[in-house]
C-alpha cells in the first residue's frame, strides 16, 4: 500500500499565501500564453484582481471574516 497524506494549511501557517498566489497566477498565465496570443504580464495580475473581487462578493467571504480566516 502506498503512503498517503493530507496537508492542511490555514492562513500562512506553512505556505505564505501572497507569494504562492502570485506565483500560481504567473505560471498559469505563462501557460495560457503558449495557447493564445496574450500577454502573461497583463493576464496574471488582471485575473488575480478579478478573482479577489469575486471572492469578496461571496457570502463565504463575510463568514470567513467573522471567524478570522482570510
C-alpha positions, 0 to 999 in steps of 0.5 A, a space after each residue: 500500500 502506498 503512503 498517503 497524506 493530507 496537508 492542511 494549511 490555514 492562513 500562512 501557517 506553512 505556505 505564505 499565501 501572497 507569494 504562492 498566489 502570485 506565483 500560481 497566477 504567473 505560471 498559469 498565465 505563462 501557460 495560457 500564453 503558449 495557447 493564445 496570443 496574450 500577454 502573461 504580464 497583463 493576464 496574471 495580475 488582471 485575473 488575480 484582481 478579478 478573482 479577489 473581487 469575486 471572492 469578496 462578493 461571496 457570502 463565504 467571504 463575510 463568514 470567513 471574516 467573522 471567524 478570522 480566516 482570510 
